Amino acid sequence: MELELRLDEVRARVSAAAEEAGRNVDAIQLVAVSKTFDADAIRPAIAHGQRVFGENRVQESQSKWPQLKAETPDVELHLIGPLQSNKAADAVALFDVIQTIDREKIARAVAAEMDRQDKRLRLYVQINTGLEPQKAGIAPDDAVSFVEFCRSELGLSVEGLMCIPPADENPGPHFALLAKLAREAKAAELSMGMSGDYETAIAFGATKVRVGSAIFGHR
Ligand SMILES: *Cc1c(COP(=O)(O)O)cnc(C)c1O
């Protein structure tokens, strides 16, 4: 199937899921996850009207997005993979949104870089809803205090929370937990849902769904 058709199908399913949930589709943004795909594979999505993209590696993104952003300046780029502090400068320079603030050290590094580059990014705190040892993120019990710390101590604009539920579990309870924590932290945006479960995430209130393979094909 052509990328255009897959993108249309995902858009249609986002709309249907929003309607099913009694939600306004305009409150849900599709983040097209283009990791592992090169610029030539991404251009058709941009030509088909997609403007918000997600990438999980800073270095890989540097090889394609400066050119793509030069071609289409209103493209918005989200970092959805783990960030190391030695990459904070590059990430702040290239991305518009970082969805993976997951510890104090990286929050401090991003805050310092935004000051240095005089650039304000929108940020999300990643929550490890399944408390998986191998997965990044703040523990659910610490979520609200960490968001408050980022805002009041570091002056960061934390607009939402993000999670990646355990692969082998029903995602619903994880999405519900993220929504509850976001209400408590007064964070408006909920980044949750991937190719396999974005309709479920929309039912639980997702405002950003991160969809890769359903748009670009298998990696
Ligand atoms: C790769 C990735 C996605 C997209 O996954 P698909 O199953 O291909 O839709 C979403 N979120 C994160 C954090 C990812 O790394």
The ligand as an SDF file (V2000), in Angstrom:
LIG
                    3D

 15 15  0  0  0  0  0  0  0  0999 V2000
    8.9230    3.6270   17.5900 C   0  0  0  0  0  0  0  0  0  0  0  0
    8.1140    4.3480   18.5870 C   0  0  0  0  0  0  0  0  0  0  0  0
    6.7500    4.6120   18.3520 C   0  0  0  0  0  0  0  0  0  0  0  0
    6.0060    4.1460   17.1180 C   0  0  0  0  0  0  0  0  0  0  0  0
    5.8560    2.7620   17.1640 O   0  0  0  0  0  0  0  0  0  0  0  0
    4.9520    2.0040   16.0540 P   0  0  0  0  0  0  0  0  0  0  0  0
    4.5690    0.7400   16.7370 O   0  0  0  0  0  0  0  0  0  0  0  0
    5.8240    1.8030   14.8750 O   0  0  0  0  0  0  0  0  0  0  0  0
    3.7980    2.8690   15.7700 O   0  0  0  0  0  0  0  0  0  0  0  0
    6.0580    5.3270   19.3170 C   0  0  0  0  0  0  0  0  0  0  0  0
    6.6600    5.7640   20.4390 N   0  0  0  0  0  0  0  0  0  0  0  0
    7.9610    5.5340   20.6880 C   0  0  0  0  0  0  0  0  0  0  0  0
    8.5540    6.0470   21.9510 C   0  0  0  0  0  0  0  0  0  0  0  0
    8.7360    4.8290   19.7830 C   0  0  0  0  0  0  0  0  0  0  0  0
   10.0360    4.6060   20.0430 O   0  0  0  0  0  0  0  0  0  0  0  0
  1  2  1  0
  2  3  1  0
  2 14  2  0
  3  4  1  0
  3 10  2  0
  4  5  1  0
  5  6  1  0
  6  7  2  0
  6  8  1  0
  6  9  1  0
 10 11  1  0
 11 12  2  0
 12 13  1  0
 12 14  1  0
 14 15  1  0
M  END
$$$$
